Amino acid sequence: MLNLDFSFYSWDLISSYVLKGFYFSVFLTFVATVGGVFFGTLLALMRLSAKKWLDLPAAAYVNGMRSVPLVMVILGFFLLVPLMIGRSIGAETSAVITFICFEAAYFSEIIRAGIQSISRGQVFAGHAFGMSYAQNMKLVLLPQAFLTMLPVRMTHATL
């Protein structure tokens, strides 16, 4: 039999490190998912725009952010932002901002594909009702697109 000694574990150790880490991970996952979907939707709409001054910066951001590993983005943000602003922002704040920015790039592509998967007939139907582009996107396309991309969003949220 194995004689394992776990006497070095204490509730103080678990509550001060393990549980705090677990709570922060849950918080970070929730905030990064909500923020990523929000900013990802804005980026996706910019990418779908016919205006190059909206499409090109969004495409550069999404492609640039997706081509860099998350660890490098976290490290770069944590080390470079304090140099630029002149003060530390803290590890937790840095992690939250970095994860939101990183997730927004990935969710942008998921949302853009979901919007493009909706039939052109839906777009024409919205225009036939006299809706503007923004109304059509908000009331017709985005609700349908969010339903079609829900399984993809849920699997990506477990990053």
Summary of the structure (lengths in Angstrom):
residues: 159
radius of gyration: 21.0
end to end distance: 38.4
largest distance: 77.4
contacts: 418
relative contact order: 0.11
helix: 80%
strand: 0%
